[in-house]
Amino acid sequence: MGRSASSWGGREEEKLLYAGCDLGVATAKVAVIDEEGLLAFEILAYSGFPQEAAAAATERALARVGVPRSRLKRYLSTGFGGKAVPHSDGAVPDTACLHRAVRMLDPRVRTVVSVGGHSFSVFHIRDDGGLGESAITDMCTAGMGLMLETVAVALDLPLDGWDPGVQRPGQVPFIDNQCPIFAESEAISLVNEGHDRHDVQAGVTAAVANKIAGLTRRLGVRREVAIVGGVAKNRAVVGLLERNLQLGFAGLSGMDPQVVAAYGAALLAQEGCSLDTERLSSSVSEHLRRKGGS
């Protein structure tokens, strides 16, 4: 998804560009748009300073379009590190960004499941387009993405290496810990006890999927349902969730699910949300209320 610079029809100097950056605990995501839609995006994993990752991801996304940062009319940020993004015109709540993006990508969606490296939440979109009820896990169980990655590294296996379609009856151990640190320790202990590492990974994946499904059911499943965030790219988790919830997730027009929040931030930037960071949340709420039916 996205257009090349050649599709601008030779009128690049007339285009107004907007961008959004979703800075998480492990990746920086940036989306660049114009009035016609998404132009480019960048996903950059990092282990150093988040501010540098956000800046690098922004430069790479702009390089894909072939324009300098000075061409950006407005640039909003979101995510766990949203307030730390250099040169941002304001930090927007991630739920507001996801809501705006999903409304644009598939207006049929009524339930959004967001699972990233750090955050894990579910929220509803009302029939009138407004933001509905939401639910979020406690801090210890929020790091679903980090737990999957930490255990995969500890077991020396691909992140989504387990196929949920392959039945392993009686072999998958029960994983009790939901904290990434303790889950890694439990996974290593199970391998040392003689369990196959693939079975252990299957147990961790099942535990994560069950936790997500549980929160989704508690809030209430209203179709259509979309899943976004980095964990949405884990085929094993998604397969188990679809089986558990007895549904198929909406495709969101083929957009990379890890970029949805950044795309939403770019849309809000384009639509002129307040750049006064102290008033930004209320400005976004009012903006979404007015845009609900769009």
N, C-alpha and C positions, 0 to 999 in steps of 0.2 A: 504494500500500500504506500502511495506517495507518488509524486510526479517529478520528472526530470526538469532541469532548468530550461531545456529546449522547448517544453510545453508552454512556456510563458509567452510565446509568440513574438519575441523581440521587443517586449515592452517592460523589461525588468525594472527600469528606472521609475515606472509609475506604480509598481506594486508596493503595498504596505505589508510588512512582514511582522509576525508575532511569534513568540516562543513561550514554552512552558518547560520547567525543569522539575522533575520528581527526584529528590535526593533521598535515597534510602540508606540503610546501614551497610549495604554491600555493593550497591550499584547506583549510578547516576543515569537518569533517563531524560532525554531532551526531545521535544517535538517542535518543528517549525512549520507554520501555516501561513497562508494568505487567504484572501476572501473566497478563493475557490476550493480550499481544502488543505489537506496535509501535503507538505512539500518534501519533508525528510525527517528522519528521527535517528537517534543514536542511543545505544545502551552500552555503558562503560562500567565494567566491574572494577573495583578498587580495593586496596587494602591499606592505603596510606591516608593522606589528608582529604576529607570529603570536599572541602572547598576547591581544591585543585582538580578533583575528579569532575565536579560540576562544571568548572570552567573549561576543562578539556572536552567534555561531552558536548558542551555548547558550541565550541569552536569546530568540532568534527561535524556536527549536524549542519552548521552554517556552511562549512566547506563543501558538503554534499550539494548544497544549493548554489554555491559559488558566489557568496556575498559576505561582506565583513559584518561584525557585530553592530556597527553603526547604522546598518540598515533596519535594525529592529525598532519598530514603533513602540512596543511594550513587551515586557518580559516578566512573567510571574513564576513563582516557585511554590512547591508543595512537598509533602512527605516528611519523614522523620527529621531530616536536616534542612527543611525548607527555608528556615530563617538564616541559615548559614551560606546560602547560595550567593556568590559574588555578583554584583551589578543587578540583582533582582529588584524590580519595582514594587514588590510586596509578596508576602507569603500567604497562601490561600489554604484553607483546610482541605485535606485530601478527599474527604467525602463529597465536598462541593465540586471538586474537580472531576471525580468519578461520575457523579450524578450528571454533570453537564455533558461529559463525553458520551456516556451510555445513551442519554437522551438523543444525542446527535446520531450515534451509530445504529441504534435499534430502538425506536420509540415503543416497541412492544414489551420491552423488558420491565418487569415489576419487582424483581428481587436481584440484588447484586451481592455476590460473595467476593470479598477482597482478601487475598492471602499473599503476603509478601514475606520478605526476610524477617521483618520485625513485627509488623501489624497484622491483625486478623480481625475482620469485622464483616457484618452483614447488614444491609439496609434495604428498605423498600422504596419504590417509586410509586407515588399515588397515581390513580387513573387520570388526574388532571395534570400530571407531569411534575408535581411538587415532590419535595423530599419527604419521605414518610419515616416510620419508626426505624431504629437502628439498634444493633447490639454489638458488643466487643468483648473479647476475652480478657481475663486478668493478665497482668504483665508477664508472669512466668510462662504461661501457655501461649503467649502471643507469637513467639519466635518460631513458627512452624517451618518457614523456609530455611532458617538457619539450622534447625534441628535436622531436616532432611539432608542438607549439605554437609553438616558436621559428621553425621553418621556415615554417609556415603564415602567421605574421605577416610574415616577411620577404618571402614571395611574394604577400602580400595576398590570401589564399585562405581559404575556410572550413576549419576544422580537419579535418573529415571530408568534404571536398568531392569527393574522388575516388571514383568508383564502381568497385569491383574487378570488377564484371560487364562493364564496358566494356573490351574488349581494345585495347591500344595496342602491337601488335607492332612491334619494332624501334625504338620511339620512347622507351621508358623508359630513362633513363641509370642506370648502376650507381653507387650511392652507397656509398663506402667508409668514410667517417667515421661513428663511432657516438657521438661526443661532441657534445652539443647545440651548443656554440660552433663547432666545426670543421664540423659538418654544415650550419649556417647559412651559413658562408663558402663551402662547396663548392656549396651550392644557388644562391647568388647568382652565383658564378663560372660555373655551367652556364647560367644564364639569359643572362648576358653573352656567352656563347659561341654563343648562338642557339637553345638548347633552349627549348621551350615550358614555361612555368611549371607547367602542369598535369602535364606529363610528369615534371618534376623532383619535384613533390610525390608523384606515383605511385612514383617511384624511392625516395624517403625512406620512404614507407609500406611498400613491399615490403621494404626493408632492415630495418625495425623488426619486421615480421611474421616474416621469416626468422630473426631473432635469437631471438625468443620461441619459435618452433617448434623451433629447434635445441636450446635449453635444455630444453624440454619433452620432446623425444625422448631426450635424454641421460639424463634422470631416469627416463623410461619413461611411456608413455601408458596409464593404467588408467582405463577408463570406469566411470561417467560422468565427464565433465570439465566444470568450471565455470571461467569467467574473471571476475575481479573487479578493482576499481580503476577510475580514471578512463578509462584507455585502453580498457576494456571497452565504453565508450559510443561509441567510434570505429567506425562501421560498416565502413569500408574495412579497418581492421586486423583486425577480427573476421571479415569475409568472407574475407580472404586466409588467416587462420589456420585457419578451418574447411575451406577447400579444401586447404591444405597438410597438415593433420593428418588429413583425410578423416573429419571428424566434425561433429556439431552440438553446441554448448555447451548445458549445462543451464540452464533458465530461472530457477532459484532463487526460485520462487514470485512472480515479477514484481518483486522488490525491486530498487531502483536499485543497480547494481553498485558505485557509488562510495561507498555508505553501509554496505556489508557489514561492514567492520572496526569502525565505530562501533557498529553493531547488536550485534556480537559482544562488544564491551567492555561494553555495557549488560547483555547476558545474563550475563556473568561477574560484573558488579556485583550483579545480582539473585540470583545463585546463591551469593553470599557468599565470594568469594575473599578471601584475606588482604589487609588494607590496610596491612600493614607493607611499605613499598616495598623494603626490603632482602631480604625473604623472598618477595616477590610472585611472581617467576618460578617458584620451586620450588613455591609454593602452587598456582599455575595448573597446572603440570605434574601434580601429584598430583590436583588437581581433575578435570582432563581424563582422567586414567587411570581414575578412579572413575566418571566420567560417560560413558566411551567407548561403552558399550553402549546408552546412552539415545537 
